[in-house]
Amino acid sequence: MTMNFFKALGWLTLGAAAGFVVAHQVSRTERGQQFFAEVDSKAKEFGNAVVEGYKAREAELRAAVAEAEEVIADLAKRAKKS
């Protein structure tokens, strides 16, 4: 079983290295540079969308927590009056 792991790891490493070499060669051409610029742009756009979604969800959760704290405080006041 250990031998299969190292064999798979070797193939993965070889594939990653070959991919790096090919990407490096492609990036030297004008079309390759355009391609990688487009990929970079889309990756940044995706990253920005993730950040925006995270911030929106965080704001929703903070609002929900604030509302829950208000309800708890109100219930605590009512309990003291009783």
Helices and strands as residue ranges (DSSP letters): H 2-26, H 30-81
